[in-house]
Amino acid sequence: MVAGLSIPNDGKLFRFQQYGVSKALSLVGQSQFMFFNWGTGSGKSIAAAAGAQELIVNRKEFDLALVFTLRKIKGGLARTISTTTQLRVRIIDGSKDYRNREYAKEDADVYVMNYEKAHFDQVQLQKLIKKKRVLFIFDEVQRILVWSGGKATFAAKGINALVRKAKVRAVWPMSASIINQDPARYWRVFQWVPEHPLGLLGELRKE
């Protein structure tokens, strides 16, 4: 049970969610990586919110969370986090000047935005997370696992630059489906693990 979590069933996660969150928390300070690969509608967002509540509010081991998702669902994800936890949530949207002012306030625990902001707001985001302990949550992570011509998209490059910048980091990708027609996506989702568990992509393709 996560203190401060406001959900039905007396604030208790389902058992499989409890296992996933406990595993993610136990890895902090080690690999700092957890892939929530549960099916659609299984509560990945609630689990991630619970983990963020525990790390940022309860344990105070992290300073903030950057949550990236698809443009059309960022509002719903932000509401999920703000209504189920004690975290202060800010949606990053609007004009460049407006976004700059929102970043400058530095008054939120969680910043929710679409993936493209990792490219367009790279300077502002690097300033925001400088010397900070950052939890990265990548909802619908398949968005940045689709490469064009063998090269990462601008959004993917921006994400990788931010992950490298954080003083301390944990990376939690989430997706119900990442492979589709490109099995290399499964390999790419583990690129944020300090030591890639699947070896080289070429070797994986041969296997």
PyMOL commands that set and color helices and strands:
alter all, ss='L'
color gray80, all
select helices_A, chain A and resi 15-27+44-58+71-84+96-105+117-120+122-129+141-144+154-165+184-188+201-206
alter helices_A, ss='H'
color red, helices_A
select strands_A, chain A and resi 64-69+89-91+110-114+133-138+168-173
alter strands_A, ss='S'
color yellow, strands_A
deselect
rebuild
show_as cartoon
